[in-house]
Amino acid sequence: MSSSSEAVPPEASAERRAELAAGLADVRERIAAACADAGRDPAGVTLIAVTKTWPASDVAALASLGVRDVAENKDQEARAKFASLASLDVRWHFVGQLQRNKARSVVRYADVVHSVDRPELVTALAGAASRHRENPLDVLLQVDLDEGSSAGRGGVAPSAVASLASEVAASGSLRLVGLMAVAPLGADPDAAFARLADVSVALRNDHEDATWISAGMSGDLESAVRHGATHVRVGSALLGKRVSGHGSVRP
Ligand SMILES: *Cc1c(COP(=O)(O)O)cnc(C)c1O
């Protein structure tokens, strides 16, 4: 349990802070260049710092450097970081695969859940949100752009997006804000993100407020911006290489 009023905020070393500042300048420059190439306003692309595996002190340092959105992919780790940083002025995004039994925990600290991909999860999150939150929880449907692969990173098939979206819209305690996807490993990200853009257009026919396209990571954010991403989720280009096998979506 957090006692945020007494918690001493963790602090990154000056050296680490400088490293993060350089990473952030670099990533912001890449986003700006990608927007210029695509004829888009950089204000239309929100940078979400994916802080998984990195300490809470890094999250605090990034926030002090102007980052307003942070993401985690594991409930236990996210919950602990949130508890030590509860007074920090950032939005917490949950981007990992989520089990139903974690819904009750996640709805207490997450502002946005990007990884809704099946009806049972809608039911679990909706129930938990109505019991434990005052405001609806913002959610995105994670779209599987790698159908037929056994990678197991989750996601709903493009053909099932409409029906899952209706379930979210009917829930009352969840607010559908858009779509999220990860480009398939080893495939052309442009083709994948173009497909995601099409799915988004179709979704907005029925849900005009579901405008977010959460796509693009360290390796492919330019492609995502080219295809309309409104939110890019960047980890390693910002914070450094994660220890292999620990929290990475890329094996
Ligand atoms: C880890 C992760 C990212 C960030 O990946 P990087 O390649 O480190 O930028 C983005 N999205 C999801 C869902 C992730 O799990």
Ligand as a Chemical Component Dictionary entry (heavy atoms), coordinates in Angstrom:
data_LIG
# 
_chem_comp.id                   LIG 
_chem_comp.type                 NON-POLYMER 
_chem_comp.pdbx_formal_charge   0 
_chem_comp.three_letter_code    LIG 
# 
loop_
_chem_comp_atom.comp_id 
_chem_comp_atom.atom_id 
_chem_comp_atom.alt_atom_id 
_chem_comp_atom.type_symbol 
_chem_comp_atom.charge 
_chem_comp_atom.model_Cartn_x 
_chem_comp_atom.model_Cartn_y 
_chem_comp_atom.model_Cartn_z 
_chem_comp_atom.pdbx_ordinal 
LIG C1 C1 C 0 8.305  -3.041 -24.689 1  
LIG C2 C2 C 0 7.160  -2.554 -25.480 2  
LIG C3 C3 C 0 7.296  -1.422 -26.309 3  
LIG C4 C4 C 0 8.598  -0.656 -26.476 4  
LIG O1 O1 O 0 9.526  -1.410 -27.194 5  
LIG P1 P1 P 0 10.946 -0.801 -27.629 6  
LIG O2 O2 O 0 11.337 -1.617 -28.785 7  
LIG O3 O3 O 0 11.847 -0.955 -26.459 8  
LIG O4 O4 O 0 10.732 0.625  -27.970 9  
LIG C5 C5 C 0 6.173  -1.003 -26.996 10 
LIG N1 N1 N 0 4.995  -1.650 -26.900 11 
LIG C6 C6 C 0 4.833  -2.731 -26.122 12 
LIG C7 C7 C 0 3.500  -3.394 -26.072 13 
LIG C8 C8 C 0 5.903  -3.213 -25.382 14 
LIG O5 O5 O 0 5.749  -4.298 -24.611 15 
# 
loop_
_chem_comp_bond.comp_id 
_chem_comp_bond.atom_id_1 
_chem_comp_bond.atom_id_2 
_chem_comp_bond.value_order 
_chem_comp_bond.pdbx_ordinal 
LIG C1 C2 SING 1  
LIG C2 C3 SING 2  
LIG C2 C8 DOUB 3  
LIG C3 C4 SING 4  
LIG C3 C5 DOUB 5  
LIG C4 O1 SING 6  
LIG O1 P1 SING 7  
LIG P1 O2 DOUB 8  
LIG P1 O3 SING 9  
LIG P1 O4 SING 10 
LIG C5 N1 SING 11 
LIG N1 C6 DOUB 12 
LIG C6 C7 SING 13 
LIG C6 C8 SING 14 
LIG C8 O5 SING 15 
# 
